[in-house]
Amino acid sequence: MLGGLIGSYRRLGVAGGVPLELEISELTARACSVRVHWELRRDDGSAIYDFAAIYTLAQVAGAWRGFAIVHDELPKLQAALGR
């Protein structure tokens, strides 16, 4: 799954993602959700598309770890690929 996403990013010329918005909500002392509005960009800085993702994080053994991801990227990725 991740390999397919990376391959699609290569085909689109994605050089990186820029967080446009970031919102952190504390759920408990050791858990939070993080909402990020991302914009994927090419080397020249031009935008490819943007999407939102929500990450659920929890502290385990003193380190923050991701446990769930929800996003609206797939339809935008498919449109960018012309599918």
Buried (B, 14 or more C-beta within 10 A) or exposed (E): EEEEEEEBBEEBEBBEBEEEEEEEEEEEEEBBBBBBBBBBBEEEEEEBBBBBBBBBBBEEEEEEEEEEEEBEBEEBBEEBEEE
